[in-house]
Amino acid sequence: MQDKPRLKILSIDGGGIKGVFPAKFLALLEEEIGEGQIHKHFDIITGTSTGGIIALALSLGIPAKKILELYKDNAHTIFGKKRCNIFRRAFYSNKPLEALLKDIFKEYHNKDEHPRIDDAKTKLLIPIYSLTDGSTQVLKTPHASDLILDKHIPMYMAAMATSAAPTFFNPYSNNFKKIDSTTVESFTNKVDGGVYANNPSMIALIEAQTRLERELSEIDLLSLGTGQKIFSNAKKKKRWQVFYWIWKKRIIELFMQSQSQIVHNSISVLNNFNNDFNYHRIDLEFDENFKVAMDEKNANKLEALAERATREYQKNCKDVLDTYFGNR
């Protein structure tokens, strides 16, 4: 009896423009396996916020190099001039990002209309949060008979929803027509899935074990972070008041980063008790001499972040290539 193929998952954290880190790592992988081929090697791709943008793009066969270029070339466009009254509106308009995503998704789609979740070439899981009813949601491809709603959503709308980080961008609202229908569906008040699942690895594991009925011992999970900032500088204790956390959006980054860490810690425990479960977490920790903000626009810092990704790739490429791309 032939062994069942192992189920492979790619998970990508949120982190704003720090998506340069996983995008560069994936671009280096594609130099080995071929551009636009990552979706062929993973049964599930999941991503939150910037990771959701990358996941959606990869599922269409968009090369990781193109996503990397999108971030590096358009940081000033995505995070443009800050609005003055931040207590009434988000820091940035989401229109420039929406225009960029519409263009790149449509460029790699062979139809005149915008690609939808149904057009993904592998299974997708994209966490978002709905302010309309206060619920967590995971947008999914129709990989089971009961998953019939999300497939109609245009990919750029899914990307805008999962990346609508509070204080950075306003909640995302739009509407769309269902596939082969005139029925209009509303898609309103959606925000970044990072408010509850900045690291969506656990969501993917649950989907694999419940809906896809796979054992943990049959799963290979590659999880890519976007860099961790240390919030423990004793010299700044006197400044740790409300304004300190609100200014520069530190509180949002702290919440999202903490969620990523607890998911990684939990999965590491599962890994310790099941040697047949393969888990690789690729991330880096920023220090006092190197920090990159979620809305960083400094080209030198973004290039340095890409260089850090290259170093992590060089350290981990053999294990990653052997485990996830063994038949390359």
RODO-2510 file (C-alpha; in nm, 4 decimals, decimal comma):
residues 328
     n   res          X          Y          Z
     1     m     0,0000     0,0000     0,0000
     2     q     0,1451     0,3347    -0,1063
     3     d     0,1947     0,5967     0,1636
     4     k    -0,0343     0,8976     0,1496
     5     p     0,1516     1,2110     0,0299
     6     r     0,2350     1,4496     0,3103
     7     l     0,0251     1,7633     0,3335
     8     k     0,2354     2,0773     0,2955
     9     i     0,1382     2,4168     0,4355
    10     l     0,2915     2,7589     0,3756
    11     s     0,1989     3,0238     0,6329
    12     i     0,2971     3,3923     0,6141
    13     d     0,2627     3,6422     0,9004
    14     g     0,1341     3,9963     0,8830
    15     g     0,3632     4,2944     0,9288
    16     g     0,2989     4,5708     0,6759
    17     i     0,5922     4,6604     0,4536
    18     k     0,8006     4,4069     0,6479
    19     g     0,6488     4,1631     0,4011
    20     v     0,9750     4,2342     0,2187
    21     f     1,1298     3,9659     0,4437
    22     p     0,9101     3,6670     0,3446
    23     a     0,8835     3,7923    -0,0147
    24     k     1,2627     3,7929    -0,0491
    25     f     1,2921     3,4496     0,1152
    26     l     1,0342     3,3092    -0,1268
    27     a     1,1993     3,4791    -0,4239
    28     l     1,5240     3,3005    -0,3369
    29     l     1,3364     2,9699    -0,3187
    30     e     1,1953     3,0364    -0,6640
    31     e     1,5472     3,0687    -0,8017
    32     e     1,5736     2,6956    -0,7254
    33     i     1,2259     2,5755    -0,8226
    34     g     1,1236     2,8241    -1,0937
    35     e     0,9379     3,1549    -1,0834
    36     g     0,5701     3,1391    -1,0001
    37     q     0,5881     2,7720    -0,9001
    38     i     0,5462     2,7889    -0,5228
    39     h     0,1726     2,7158    -0,5317
    40     k     0,2473     2,3785    -0,6940
    41     h     0,4394     2,2614    -0,3882
    42     f     0,1903     2,3514    -0,1122
    43     d    -0,1545     2,2056    -0,0478
    44     i    -0,2522     2,5073     0,1632
    45     i    -0,1210     2,8624     0,1551
    46     t    -0,2376     3,0921     0,4330
    47     g    -0,1457     3,4499     0,5091
    48     t    -0,2612     3,7447     0,7152
    49     s    -0,2338     4,1140     0,6272
    50     t     0,0807     4,1544     0,4155
    51     g     0,1092     3,7753     0,4331
    52     g    -0,2420     3,7537     0,2902
    53     i    -0,1407     3,9706    -0,0036
    54     i     0,1572     3,7435    -0,0673
    55     a    -0,0527     3,4265    -0,0268
    56     l    -0,3158     3,5457    -0,2740
    57     a    -0,0475     3,6468    -0,5238
    58     l     0,1373     3,3149    -0,4961
    59     s    -0,1878     3,1247    -0,5499
    60     l    -0,2225     3,2921    -0,8901
    61     g     0,1316     3,2007    -0,9891
    62     i     0,2657     3,5535    -0,9440
    63     p     0,6428     3,5272    -0,8869
    64     a     0,7589     3,6209    -0,5376
    65     k     1,0124     3,8507    -0,7047
    66     k     0,7247     4,0597    -0,8414
    67     i     0,5694     4,0891    -0,4957
    68     l     0,9057     4,1950    -0,3545
    69     e     0,9362     4,4608    -0,6246
    70     l     0,5820     4,5794    -0,5515
    71     y     0,6755     4,6474    -0,1892
    72     k     1,0203     4,7956    -0,2445
    73     d     0,9174     5,0163    -0,5375
    74     n     0,5912     5,1401    -0,3868
    75     a     0,6470     5,1854    -0,0125
    76     h     0,6106     5,5628    -0,0519
    77     t     0,2908     5,5113    -0,2491
    78     i     0,1324     5,2601    -0,0107
    79     f     0,2288     5,4567     0,2988
    80     g     0,2063     5,8054     0,1546
    81     k     0,1615     6,1365     0,3298
    82     k     0,0171     6,0925     0,6784
    83     r    -0,3200     6,2475     0,7484
    84     c    -0,3269     6,5267     1,0033
    85     n    -0,6263     6,4307     1,2180
    86     i    -0,5349     6,0767     1,3215
    87     f    -0,8011     6,0741     1,5946
    88     r    -1,0781     6,0842     1,3334
    89     r    -0,9265     5,8942     1,0412
    90     a    -0,6638     5,6290     0,9750
    91     f    -0,3063     5,7360     0,9094
    92     y    -0,3160     5,6474     0,5384
    93     s    -0,5586     5,6263     0,2481
    94     n    -0,6091     5,2709     0,1190
    95     k    -0,6740     5,3804    -0,2402
    96     p    -0,3103     5,3628    -0,3626
    97     l    -0,2697     5,0069    -0,2319
    98     e    -0,6008     4,9025    -0,3850
    99     a    -0,4942     5,0338    -0,7267
   100     l    -0,1609     4,8492    -0,7090
   101     l    -0,3261     4,5209    -0,6122
   102     k    -0,5890     4,5464    -0,8840
   103     d    -0,3154     4,5896    -1,1423
   104     i    -0,0829     4,3077    -1,0329
   105     f    -0,3594     4,0506    -0,9770
   106     k    -0,5219     4,1260    -1,3115
   107     e    -0,1856     4,1179    -1,4929
   108     y    -0,1409     3,7509    -1,4022
   109     h    -0,5002     3,6501    -1,4753
   110     n    -0,5967     3,5322    -1,8231
   111     k    -0,9459     3,6813    -1,8163
   112     d    -1,0691     4,0372    -1,8587
   113     e    -1,2243     4,0542    -1,5130
   114     h    -1,0473     4,0663    -1,1782
   115     p    -0,9451     3,7226    -1,0442
   116     r    -1,1485     3,5827    -0,7579
   117     i    -1,0692     3,3482    -0,4737
   118     d    -1,2145     3,0730    -0,6924
   119     d    -0,9249     3,1295    -0,9358
   120     a    -0,6583     3,0277    -0,6836
   121     k    -0,4453     2,7356    -0,7974
   122     t    -0,4150     2,5894    -0,4470
   123     k    -0,6157     2,5965    -0,1251
   124     l    -0,6222     2,9373     0,0449
   125     l    -0,6990     3,0558     0,3978
   126     i    -0,7108     3,4347     0,4488
   127     p    -0,8074     3,5607     0,7985
   128     i    -1,0085     3,8834     0,8244
   129     y    -1,2263     4,0417     1,0919
   130     s    -1,5760     4,1818     1,0367
   131     l    -1,6737     4,4941     1,2282
   132     t    -2,0296     4,4577     1,0981
   133     d    -2,1088     4,1696     1,3303
   134     g    -1,7923     4,1505     1,5409
   135     s    -1,6858     3,8126     1,4054
   136     t    -1,3636     3,6455     1,3006
   137     q    -1,3696     3,5147     0,9451
   138     v    -1,1382     3,3065     0,7302
   139     l    -1,1844     3,3487     0,3562
   140     k    -1,1438     3,0086     0,1896
   141     t    -1,1230     2,8526    -0,1527
   142     p    -1,4035     2,6026    -0,2274
   143     h    -1,1965     2,3009    -0,1262
   144     a    -1,4970     2,1384     0,0412
   145     s    -1,8591     2,1106    -0,0715
   146     d    -1,9878     2,3494     0,1956
   147     l    -1,7412     2,6272     0,1077
   148     i    -1,9479     2,8131    -0,1501
   149     l    -1,9553     3,1796    -0,0437
   150     d    -1,6005     3,3144    -0,0451
   151     k    -1,5114     3,1946    -0,3943
   152     h    -1,6969     3,4912    -0,5473
   153     i    -1,4851     3,7554    -0,3710
   154     p    -1,2342     3,9348    -0,5970
   155     m    -0,8797     3,8706    -0,4799
   156     y    -0,7929     4,2368    -0,4501
   157     m    -1,0868     4,2853    -0,2110
   158     a    -0,9727     3,9917     0,0018
   159     a    -0,6226     4,1409     0,0075
   160     m    -0,7528     4,4851     0,1045
   161     a    -0,9650     4,3375     0,3827
   162     t    -0,6915     4,1295     0,5426
   163     s    -0,4452     4,4211     0,5277
   164     a    -0,6731     4,6921     0,6702
   165     a    -0,4729     4,7261     0,9918
   166     p    -0,6484     4,9471     1,2501
   167     t    -0,5031     5,3009     1,2693
   168     f    -0,3016     5,2417     0,9497
   169     f    -0,5999     5,2065     0,7149
   170     n    -0,9751     5,2482     0,7470
   171     p    -1,1941     4,9360     0,7505
   172     y    -1,2428     4,8119     0,3961
   173     s    -1,5834     4,8163     0,2276
   174     n    -1,6911     4,7322    -0,1256
   175     n    -1,9415     4,5179    -0,3138
   176     f    -1,9169     4,2634    -0,5932
   177     k    -2,1296     4,0556    -0,8259
   178     k    -2,1312     3,6804    -0,7862
   179     i    -1,9708     3,4684    -1,0573
   180     d    -2,2080     3,4325    -1,3568
   181     s    -2,4748     3,6310    -1,1757
   182     t    -2,6156     3,9807    -1,1425
   183     t    -2,6591     3,9396    -0,7681
   184     v    -2,4627     4,2040    -0,5803
   185     e    -2,3059     4,1103    -0,2475
   186     s    -2,1830     4,3589     0,0104
   187     f    -1,8363     4,3234     0,1596
   188     t    -1,8271     4,5862     0,4313
   189     n    -1,6307     4,6950     0,7373
   190     k    -1,3556     4,4347     0,7120
   191     v    -1,0270     4,4779     0,8983
   192     d    -0,6888     4,3107     0,9252
   193     g    -0,7015     3,9470     1,0341
   194     g    -0,3932     4,0267     1,2404
   195     v    -0,6185     4,1447     1,5225
   196     y    -0,6670     3,7776     1,6073
   197     a    -0,4454     3,5689     1,3751
   198     n    -0,1348     3,7606     1,2720
   199     n     0,0395     3,4236     1,2479
   200     p    -0,2216     3,2047     1,0742
   201     s    -0,0280     2,8787     1,1117
   202     m    -0,2663     2,7370     1,3726
   203     i    -0,5675     2,8168     1,1554
   204     a    -0,4085     2,6141     0,8760
   205     l    -0,3293     2,3221     1,1066
   206     i    -0,6888     2,3148     1,2298
   207     e    -0,8205     2,3223     0,8720
   208     a    -0,5873     2,0387     0,7735
   209     q    -0,6895     1,8185     1,0651
   210     t    -1,0636     1,8876     1,0614
   211     r    -1,1879     1,9619     0,7121
   212     l    -0,9081     1,7757     0,5273
   213     e    -0,8909     1,4972     0,7883
   214     r    -0,5132     1,4760     0,8081
   215     e    -0,3114     1,3759     1,1132
   216     l    -0,0523     1,6115     1,2571
   217     s     0,2122     1,3491     1,1802
   218     e     0,1276     1,3805     0,8084
   219     i     0,1876     1,7566     0,7897
   220     d     0,4868     1,9712     0,6908
   221     l     0,4480     2,3366     0,7936
   222     l     0,6687     2,6213     0,6723
   223     s     0,5915     2,9412     0,8650
   224     l     0,7450     3,2744     0,7617
   225     g     0,7534     3,5720     0,9982
   226     t     0,8175     3,9391     0,9232
   227     g     1,0554     4,0260     1,2074
   228     q     1,0068     4,0783     1,5799
   229     k     1,0679     4,4033     1,7646
   230     i     1,1805     4,3917     2,1297
   231     f     0,9467     4,5876     2,3612
   232     s     1,1615     4,5642     2,6749
   233     n     1,3968     4,8618     2,6877
   234     a     1,4268     4,9505     3,0573
   235     k     1,5584     5,2981     2,9733
   236     k     1,2186     5,3888     2,8310
   237     k     1,0093     5,2860     3,1320
   238     k     0,9200     5,6433     3,2207
   239     r     0,7869     5,6920     2,8705
   240     w     0,5661     5,3834     2,8769
   241     q     0,2454     5,5819     2,9069
   242     v    -0,0604     5,5963     2,6843
   243     f     0,0828     5,8363     2,4277
   244     y     0,3997     5,6286     2,3936
   245     w     0,1938     5,3268     2,2845
   246     i    -0,0428     5,5175     2,0563
   247     w     0,2267     5,7163     1,8775
   248     k     0,3951     5,5289     1,5921
   249     k     0,1251     5,2618     1,6249
   250     r     0,3305     5,0668     1,8802
   251     i     0,0227     4,9175     2,0476
   252     i    -0,0995     4,7577     1,7229
   253     e     0,2418     4,6111     1,6499
   254     l     0,2716     4,4796     2,0070
   255     f    -0,0652     4,3006     1,9892
   256     m     0,0041     4,1448     1,6501
   257     q     0,3580     4,0441     1,7379
   258     s     0,2450     3,8835     2,0650
   259     q    -0,0147     3,6773     1,8808
   260     s     0,2488     3,5546     1,6363
   261     q     0,4778     3,4541     1,9210
   262     i     0,2161     3,2576     2,1151
   263     v     0,1162     3,0644     1,8019
   264     h     0,4803     2,9799     1,7322
   265     n     0,5298     2,8690     2,0938
   266     s     0,2187     2,6499     2,0831
   267     i     0,3152     2,4821     1,7568
   268     s     0,6678     2,4262     1,8862
   269     v     0,5177     2,2302     2,1761
   270     l     0,3159     2,0183     1,9325
   271     n     0,6337     1,9594     1,7351
   272     n     0,8199     1,8463     2,0481
   273     f     0,5600     1,5759     2,1108
   274     n     0,5310     1,4569     1,7502
   275     n     0,8552     1,3954     1,5665
   276     d     0,6753     1,3092     1,2437
   277     f     0,5286     1,6602     1,2246
   278     n     0,7747     1,8829     1,0372
   279     y     0,7736     2,2479     1,1442
   280     h     1,0057     2,5207     1,0213
   281     r     0,9690     2,8771     1,1512
   282     i     1,1736     3,1398     0,9663
   283     d     1,1851     3,4781     1,1403
   284     l     1,4288     3,7348     1,2756
   285     e     1,4573     3,9564     1,5814
   286     f     1,5287     4,3254     1,5422
   287     d     1,7822     4,4879     1,7746
   288     e     1,8494     4,8459     1,8800
   289     n     2,0693     4,8997     1,5760
   290     f     1,8204     4,7689     1,3227
   291     k     1,4487     4,8407     1,3315
   292     v     1,1921     4,8366     1,0538
   293     a     0,8459     4,9837     1,1076
   294     m     0,5296     4,8352     0,9583
   295     d     0,5006     5,1507     0,7457
   296     e     0,8735     5,1895     0,6782
   297     k     0,9589     5,3877     0,3643
   298     n     1,3370     5,4143     0,3961
   299     a     1,4786     5,2314     0,0929
   300     n     1,8051     5,1494     0,2692
   301     k     1,6210     4,9830     0,5577
   302     l     1,4046     4,7819     0,3216
   303     e     1,7122     4,6672     0,1323
   304     a     1,8782     4,5733     0,4621
   305     l     1,5676     4,3724     0,5545
   306     a     1,5936     4,1880     0,2234
   307     e     1,9592     4,1163     0,3026
   308     r     1,8553     3,9689     0,6388
   309     a     1,6143     3,7441     0,4507
   310     t     1,9025     3,6310     0,2306
   311     r     2,1026     3,5357     0,5404
   312     e     1,8103     3,3392     0,6822
   313     y     1,7682     3,1654     0,3484
   314     q     2,1343     3,0650     0,3399
   315     k     2,1036     2,9163     0,6912
   316     n     1,7807     2,7282     0,6249
   317     c     1,7659     2,6579     0,2514
   318     k     1,8839     2,2958     0,2610
   319     d     1,6248     2,1823     0,5165
   320     v     1,3480     2,3851     0,3548
   321     l     1,4236     2,2679     0,0013
   322     d     1,4566     1,9037     0,1074
   323     t     1,1349     1,9050     0,3126
   324     y     0,8998     2,1099     0,0945
   325     f     1,0525     2,0875    -0,2526
   326     g     1,2132     1,7433    -0,2458
   327     n     1,0738     1,6538    -0,5882
   328     r     1,1870     1,9774    -0,7491
***
